[in-house]
Amino acid sequence: MKKKADAFIRLVSIMDKLREECPWDKKQTMESLRYLTIEEMYELSDAILDKDSDEIRKELGDLMLHIVFYCKIASEQEKFDISDVLNGICDKLIHRHPHIYGDVKVKDEKQVKENWEKLKLKEGKNSVLEGVPKSLPAVVKAFRIQEKVRGIGFDWDNKQQVWDKVKEEIDELKVEENKEDQDKIESEFGDVLFSLVNYSRFINVNPEDALERTNKRFIKRFQIMEKKIKKEGLDLSEMSLKEMDVYWIWAKEKYNLS
């Protein structure tokens, strides 16, 4: 424990020194750091999906630096400091885990989540969806919305019901597509995506992770195909779809062997 505490104190001390002496660090504000923090989060996400432990460690360090940086700026403005932040989250965790720090009994993880959402409402939240950030990517936001309403019991009973809903939404999309009403087509397409995200929860798949892994596979396969076509002296832009498909199938097989 002392080793961990010493490492944290070392980071805070370095931040104090940089804020006092480094021209770049002295100039930063919460607003100027914001976009950098978002970038760091995406870099961490990439490292997690790639299962790269070294990169995960490095990106966590970058995020830790940002947290300490924000706290340093806030302390200068006499709003709060790092101890307020740490004690705040400690108090919240203790309060939100009465099955650990109190006499509440729970039988499984589902009940823990339900209690969590109920406690948040008791703390003064007006809605169970109040804590869903507005700027979240749409797929992540849909997943979080569904998780949160599930916490208070607003959910399907089984995955077959959800799959039936997926098929129903697809049918409704096709109807609007035939009518060629673009606004309604977009609305129904959104419903299809929302219902698929819902289904993902019932088959224990994180939809954002699944889609991003598909993106990465497609990029890798496409780049393998491009490299092969270029090596053979061909021009991708001048090939027919049928010709490209031969190389695409080859690239898929090559990727699966790597």
C-alpha positions in Angstrom: 0.0 0.0 0.0 2.8 2.4 0.8 4.4 1.8 -2.6 1.1 2.9 -4.2 0.7 5.9 -2.0 4.3 7.0 -2.6 3.7 6.8 -6.4 0.6 8.9 -6.2 2.3 11.5 -4.0 5.2 11.6 -6.5 2.8 12.4 -9.4 1.0 15.1 -7.4 4.4 16.7 -6.5 5.6 16.6 -10.2 2.3 18.2 -11.2 2.8 21.0 -8.7 6.3 21.6 -10.0 5.3 21.6 -13.7 2.4 24.0 -12.9 4.9 26.4 -11.3 7.8 26.2 -13.8 6.7 24.8 -17.2 5.4 27.5 -19.6 3.0 25.0 -21.3 1.6 23.5 -18.1 1.2 27.0 -16.6 -0.9 28.0 -19.5 -3.4 25.1 -19.5 -7.0 25.4 -18.4 -9.8 22.9 -17.9 -11.1 23.9 -21.2 -7.8 23.5 -23.0 -7.3 20.0 -21.5 -10.8 18.8 -22.3 -10.2 17.7 -25.9 -6.9 16.2 -24.9 -8.6 14.1 -22.2 -11.1 12.9 -24.8 -8.3 11.8 -27.1 -6.6 10.0 -24.2 -9.8 8.1 -23.5 -10.0 6.9 -27.1 -6.4 5.9 -27.0 -7.1 3.8 -23.9 -10.1 2.3 -25.6 -7.9 1.3 -28.6 -5.3 -0.3 -26.3 -8.0 -2.3 -24.4 -9.5 -3.6 -27.7 -6.0 -4.5 -28.9 -5.4 -6.3 -25.5 -2.0 -4.4 -25.3 -1.1 -4.4 -21.6 1.8 -2.0 -22.1 -0.2 0.5 -23.9 -3.1 0.2 -21.4 -0.6 1.0 -18.6 0.7 4.0 -20.4 -2.7 5.4 -21.3 -3.9 4.9 -17.8 -0.9 7.0 -16.7 -1.9 9.7 -19.1 -5.4 9.8 -17.8 -4.2 9.8 -14.2 -2.0 12.9 -15.1 -5.1 14.6 -16.5 -7.1 14.0 -13.4 -4.3 15.4 -11.2 -4.0 18.3 -13.6 -7.7 19.2 -13.3 -7.5 19.0 -9.5 -4.4 21.3 -9.5 -6.2 23.9 -11.6 -9.3 23.7 -9.3 -7.2 24.0 -6.2 -5.6 27.2 -7.6 -9.2 28.5 -8.1 -10.0 27.5 -4.5 -12.9 25.2 -5.8 -11.6 21.8 -4.7 -8.4 19.7 -4.6 -7.4 16.2 -5.1 -8.3 15.1 -1.6 -11.9 16.4 -2.1 -12.1 14.3 -5.3 -10.7 11.2 -3.7 -12.8 11.5 -0.5 -15.9 12.2 -2.6 -15.6 9.1 -4.7 -14.8 7.0 -1.5 -17.9 8.3 0.2 -20.0 7.6 -2.8 -18.7 4.1 -3.2 -19.4 3.3 0.5 -22.9 4.8 0.2 -23.7 2.9 -3.0 -22.5 -0.4 -1.7 -24.7 -1.0 1.4 -24.3 -4.8 0.8 -20.6 -4.4 1.6 -20.6 -1.5 4.1 -24.0 -2.1 5.6 -26.5 -4.8 6.3 -28.2 -5.0 2.9 -28.3 -8.5 1.3 -28.0 -9.1 -2.4 -28.1 -12.3 -4.3 -26.4 -11.3 -7.6 -24.9 -8.6 -9.8 -28.3 -7.7 -11.2 -29.6 -6.8 -7.7 -26.5 -4.7 -7.1 -27.2 -2.6 -10.2 -30.9 -2.2 -9.2 -29.9 -1.0 -5.7 -27.4 1.4 -7.3 -30.0 3.1 -9.4 -32.5 3.3 -6.6 -29.9 4.9 -4.3 -29.1 7.5 -7.0 -32.8 8.5 -7.1 -32.8 8.9 -3.3 -29.8 11.2 -3.6 -31.9 13.7 -5.4 -31.7 12.6 -9.1 -34.8 13.5 -11.0 -34.5 10.7 -13.5 -32.6 7.4 -13.8 -31.3 8.7 -17.1 -30.0 12.0 -15.7 -26.4 10.7 -15.5 -26.2 9.7 -19.2 -23.8 12.2 -20.8 -25.3 14.1 -23.7 -22.1 13.9 -25.7 -21.7 10.1 -25.6 -21.4 8.4 -29.0 -24.9 7.2 -30.0 -24.2 3.4 -29.6 -22.7 3.8 -26.2 -25.5 6.1 -25.1 -28.2 3.6 -26.2 -26.4 0.9 -24.3 -26.1 3.0 -21.2 -29.8 4.2 -21.4 -30.9 0.6 -21.6 -28.7 -0.5 -18.7 -30.0 2.3 -16.5 -33.7 1.6 -17.1 -33.0 -2.1 -16.6 -31.7 -1.1 -13.1 -35.2 -0.1 -12.0 -36.9 -3.1 -13.7 -37.9 -1.6 -17.1 -36.7 -4.4 -19.4 -37.7 -7.3 -21.4 -38.1 -10.7 -19.8 -36.0 -12.7 -22.3 -33.9 -12.4 -25.4 -36.5 -14.0 -27.7 -38.8 -11.0 -27.0 -36.0 -8.6 -27.9 -35.2 -10.5 -31.1 -38.9 -10.4 -32.1 -38.7 -6.6 -31.6 -35.6 -6.4 -33.8 -37.5 -8.2 -36.6 -40.5 -6.0 -36.1 -38.4 -2.9 -36.4 -36.7 -4.2 -39.5 -40.2 -4.9 -41.1 -41.3 -1.3 -40.2 -38.1 0.1 -41.7 -38.8 -1.8 -45.0 -42.4 -0.4 -45.1 -41.1 3.2 -44.7 -38.4 2.6 -47.3 -41.0 1.6 -49.8 -42.9 4.8 -49.1 -39.6 6.8 -49.7 -40.2 9.1 -46.7 -36.6 9.9 -45.7 -37.5 11.3 -42.2 -39.5 8.1 -41.3 -36.8 5.9 -42.9 -34.2 7.5 -40.6 -36.5 7.2 -37.6 -37.2 3.5 -38.2 -33.5 2.8 -38.9 -32.7 4.3 -35.5 -35.3 2.0 -34.0 -33.6 -1.0 -35.6 -30.2 0.1 -34.2 -31.7 0.7 -30.7 -33.3 -2.7 -30.7 -30.1 -4.4 -31.8 -28.2 -2.7 -29.0 -30.9 -3.9 -26.7 -30.4 -7.5 -28.0 -26.7 -7.2 -27.5 -27.2 -6.9 -23.7 -29.1 -10.2 -23.7 -26.3 -12.1 -25.5 -23.6 -10.4 -23.3 -22.0 -8.4 -26.1 -21.0 -4.8 -25.7 -22.2 -3.2 -29.0 -19.6 -0.5 -29.1 -16.7 -2.9 -28.7 -18.2 -5.3 -31.2 -18.6 -2.6 -33.9 -15.1 -1.2 -33.2 -13.6 -4.7 -33.6 -15.5 -5.1 -36.9 -14.1 -1.7 -38.0 -10.6 -2.8 -37.1 -11.0 -6.1 -39.0 -12.4 -4.4 -42.1 -9.5 -1.8 -42.1 -6.9 -4.5 -41.7 -8.4 -6.8 -44.4 -8.9 -3.9 -46.8 -5.3 -2.7 -46.3 -4.1 -6.3 -47.0 -6.1 -6.3 -50.2 -4.7 -2.9 -51.2 -1.2 -4.1 -50.7 -1.7 -7.2 -52.7 -3.3 -5.4 -55.6 -0.5 -2.7 -55.6 2.1 -5.5 -55.5 0.6 -7.0 -58.7 0.8 -3.7 -60.5 -3.0 -3.1 -60.6 -5.0 0.0 -59.9 -7.8 -0.5 -57.3 -9.8 2.4 -58.7 -9.9 0.8 -62.1 -11.0 -2.6 -61.0 -14.6 -3.9 -61.2 -16.3 -5.0 -58.0 -16.1 -8.6 -59.1 -12.4 -8.3 -59.6 -12.0 -6.6 -56.2 -14.0 -9.3 -54.5 -11.5 -12.0 -55.5 -8.8 -10.1 -53.6 -11.2 -9.3 -50.7 -11.8 -13.1 -50.2 -8.0 -13.7 -50.4 -7.4 -10.9 -47.8 -10.0 -12.3 -45.4 -8.3 -15.7 -45.6 -4.9 -14.1 -45.1 -6.1 -12.1 -42.1 -7.7 -15.1 -40.4 -4.3 -16.9 -40.7 -2.4 -14.0 -39.1 
